Amino acid sequence: MTQRQSKPGDYDLLIVGAGPVGCVVAERAARCKGWKSLVIDRREHVAGNCHDRLHESGVLIHPYGPHYFRTNNPGLLRYLSRFTEWVDGQYIVKSAVGDKLYPIPINLTTLEMFFGESLDEVSAKRLLDSLAHPIADPQNSEEFVLSRVGRELYEAFYLGYTQKQWDLHPRQLAPSVCGRVPVRLNRDERYVDHRYQLTPKDGFDAMFRKMLDHPLITVQTGTEFGDVRGRIEPRRATVYSGAIDEYFDHCHGRLDWRSLRFEFEYVEQPFVQPCVQINHPAAHAYSRTVEIKHVTGQAHPGTVLSYEYPSATGEPFYPVPTPQGSALYAKYKVEAQVETQERAVYFAGRLAEYIYINTDEALEKGLALFERLALERDWYFLPRALKRAEGLGTAKPVGAASPARSAS
Ligand SMILES: Cc1cc2nc3c(=O)[nH]c(=O)nc-3n(C[C@H](O)[C@H](O)[C@H](O)COP(=O)(O)OP(=O)(O)OC[C@H]3O[C@@H](n4cnc5c(N)ncnc54)[C@H](O)[C@@H]3O)c2cc1C
């Protein structure tokens, strides 16, 4: 990865975060506009949370949790295919309840195993209708699941897992938290429904490194935004994909994130689990075990199992989906809009927008942000009066902590 001394004003873009959003913006800016970018990341690698690396045993692992790439967008896939070849994604998940492993999402097989009767689409629908609670407008995740599958399935598959994951009762969580996982009346065992379910053949890091491999892109890993803030003055804009509350020195308070702690165990046999992921809703302190080799397809005599322990501390992974969190984020969003206007700092990505998004959505955000920058920051060609009329401003240095404004 390129590491070189930078001068203030040397770059068109300063990009904070070498995750999917940052990589796409840098790549597009270089290849489509000839813009020069400095991409920094506080971690020692690129690819953000999609980062993969070799475990000491030589097995490829996903250190920040398994990443199952999927998309419905053929254009996105075409774009990414410039930087990688693909292998088919084998995203099969099971849930360990009692002494059995049940397919997740719940499907016909899950229902047959759980209730001990053979079912088809019609009888399964009838069964679920008879189990579902009549809740017309579910207000939280518990009500949502009860209204779809009833109490027995809720207690077996959702309650314990959700409590472990969030350390909150499903009653305290928005309906969408448990609503993301479908219930199927067929035998489709795939974890997700997307049209394309693929994994980069040589891994995510290799794909993102190739994206950044351009003479107009300089990458400095192991670099904090604070180290360059006020020192690097990009000609056009700063793209910030770090945590939004951190950018504003937590002036309105800290946003609440859920994290995970990972333990990796090497096992000297080709595979340990029958599928990539097993959820553990009841037993154990860990919530899931992941054997990513099922997905990467790597040829290796051994395998690595990762144990995931949900945690209140550690890397920010999932925004805690509560009304308080949304209200706090709304305050920062107002600050961010002003910062974009006044200092040409653009906020995008999961940390900057306090949102859970999958990788394809993050990549799409990167592409959309590049389009916006091309429109708004190609200002050498815009007369000054027009720029002012459209409130586009000019890029000012992002000084040390801009004064906090009240959002009210
Ligand atoms: C546990 C887990 C599992 C996931 N599984 C999947 C999956 O199966 N499939 C899928 O499609 N998606 C999955 N995702 C989502 C995926 O990781 C994200 O969509 C994607 O990484 C978001 O890209 P991003 O660029 O917004 O952020 P990130 O990937 O987080 O990149 C942001 C980067 O900014 C850097 N940064 C932050 N602050 C600073 C600072 N102050 N200075 C310097 N650098 C900074 C960070 O170090 C980070 O590398 C998962 C996410 C998690 C947490």
PDBQT file of the ligand as one rigid body, heavy atoms in Angstrom, charges set to zero:
ROOT
HETATM    1  C1  LIG A 501     -20.517  -7.996  12.434  1.00  0.00    +0.000 C 
HETATM    2  C2  LIG A 501     -20.885  -7.517  11.062  1.00  0.00    +0.000 A 
HETATM    3  C3  LIG A 501     -21.253  -8.424  10.087  1.00  0.00    +0.000 A 
HETATM    4  C4  LIG A 501     -21.582  -7.962   8.805  1.00  0.00    +0.000 A 
HETATM    5  N1  LIG A 501     -21.954  -8.874   7.881  1.00  0.00    +0.000 NA
HETATM    6  C5  LIG A 501     -22.270  -8.464   6.635  1.00  0.00    +0.000 A 
HETATM    7  C6  LIG A 501     -22.668  -9.404   5.652  1.00  0.00    +0.000 A 
HETATM    8  O1  LIG A 501     -22.767 -10.598   5.909  1.00  0.00    +0.000 OA
HETATM    9  N2  LIG A 501     -22.954  -8.948   4.404  1.00  0.00    +0.000 N 
HETATM   10  C7  LIG A 501     -22.882  -7.632   4.073  1.00  0.00    +0.000 A 
HETATM   11  O2  LIG A 501     -23.153  -7.289   2.926  1.00  0.00    +0.000 OA
HETATM   12  N3  LIG A 501     -22.517  -6.712   4.990  1.00  0.00    +0.000 NA
HETATM   13  C8  LIG A 501     -22.218  -7.085   6.265  1.00  0.00    +0.000 A 
HETATM   14  N4  LIG A 501     -21.852  -6.162   7.206  1.00  0.00    +0.000 N 
HETATM   15  C9  LIG A 501     -21.901  -4.734   6.871  1.00  0.00    +0.000 C 
HETATM   16  C10 LIG A 501     -20.598  -4.163   6.280  1.00  0.00    +0.000 C 
HETATM   17  O3  LIG A 501     -19.536  -4.380   7.157  1.00  0.00    +0.000 OA
HETATM   18  C11 LIG A 501     -20.818  -2.663   6.062  1.00  0.00    +0.000 C 
HETATM   19  O4  LIG A 501     -21.922  -2.440   5.238  1.00  0.00    +0.000 OA
HETATM   20  C12 LIG A 501     -19.647  -1.943   5.431  1.00  0.00    +0.000 C 
HETATM   21  O5  LIG A 501     -18.441  -2.291   6.017  1.00  0.00    +0.000 OA
HETATM   22  C13 LIG A 501     -19.887  -0.448   5.565  1.00  0.00    +0.000 C 
HETATM   23  O6  LIG A 501     -18.904   0.262   4.873  1.00  0.00    +0.000 OA
HETATM   24  P1  LIG A 501     -18.462   1.720   5.381  1.00  0.00    +0.000 P 
HETATM   25  O7  LIG A 501     -17.454   2.201   4.414  1.00  0.00    +0.000 OA
HETATM   26  O8  LIG A 501     -19.674   2.543   5.616  1.00  0.00    +0.000 OA
HETATM   27  O9  LIG A 501     -17.851   1.497   6.845  1.00  0.00    +0.000 OA
HETATM   28  P2  LIG A 501     -16.658   0.644   7.391  1.00  0.00    +0.000 P 
HETATM   29  O10 LIG A 501     -16.483  -0.606   6.644  1.00  0.00    +0.000 OA
HETATM   30  O11 LIG A 501     -16.848   0.535   8.847  1.00  0.00    +0.000 OA
HETATM   31  O12 LIG A 501     -15.386   1.561   7.139  1.00  0.00    +0.000 OA
HETATM   32  C14 LIG A 501     -15.169   2.757   7.852  1.00  0.00    +0.000 C 
HETATM   33  C15 LIG A 501     -13.693   2.871   8.134  1.00  0.00    +0.000 C 
HETATM   34  O13 LIG A 501     -13.450   4.157   8.717  1.00  0.00    +0.000 OA
HETATM   35  C16 LIG A 501     -12.406   4.028   9.617  1.00  0.00    +0.000 C 
HETATM   36  N5  LIG A 501     -12.464   5.146  10.563  1.00  0.00    +0.000 N 
HETATM   37  C17 LIG A 501     -13.476   5.447  11.405  1.00  0.00    +0.000 A 
HETATM   38  N6  LIG A 501     -13.177   6.549  12.103  1.00  0.00    +0.000 NA
HETATM   39  C18 LIG A 501     -11.952   6.951  11.713  1.00  0.00    +0.000 A 
HETATM   40  C19 LIG A 501     -11.108   8.028  12.095  1.00  0.00    +0.000 A 
HETATM   41  N7  LIG A 501     -11.485   8.930  13.015  1.00  0.00    +0.000 N 
HETATM   42  N8  LIG A 501      -9.899   8.142  11.504  1.00  0.00    +0.000 NA
HETATM   43  C20 LIG A 501      -9.505   7.223  10.580  1.00  0.00    +0.000 A 
HETATM   44  N9  LIG A 501     -10.272   6.206  10.168  1.00  0.00    +0.000 NA
HETATM   45  C21 LIG A 501     -11.494   6.065  10.723  1.00  0.00    +0.000 A 
HETATM   46  C22 LIG A 501     -12.650   2.696  10.281  1.00  0.00    +0.000 C 
HETATM   47  O14 LIG A 501     -11.444   2.175  10.842  1.00  0.00    +0.000 OA
HETATM   48  C23 LIG A 501     -13.182   1.845   9.141  1.00  0.00    +0.000 C 
HETATM   49  O15 LIG A 501     -12.174   1.054   8.559  1.00  0.00    +0.000 OA
HETATM   50  C24 LIG A 501     -21.540  -6.577   8.498  1.00  0.00    +0.000 A 
HETATM   51  C25 LIG A 501     -21.169  -5.673   9.489  1.00  0.00    +0.000 A 
HETATM   52  C26 LIG A 501     -20.865  -6.128  10.765  1.00  0.00    +0.000 A 
HETATM   53  C27 LIG A 501     -20.501  -5.111  11.824  1.00  0.00    +0.000 C 
ENDROOT
TORSDOF 0
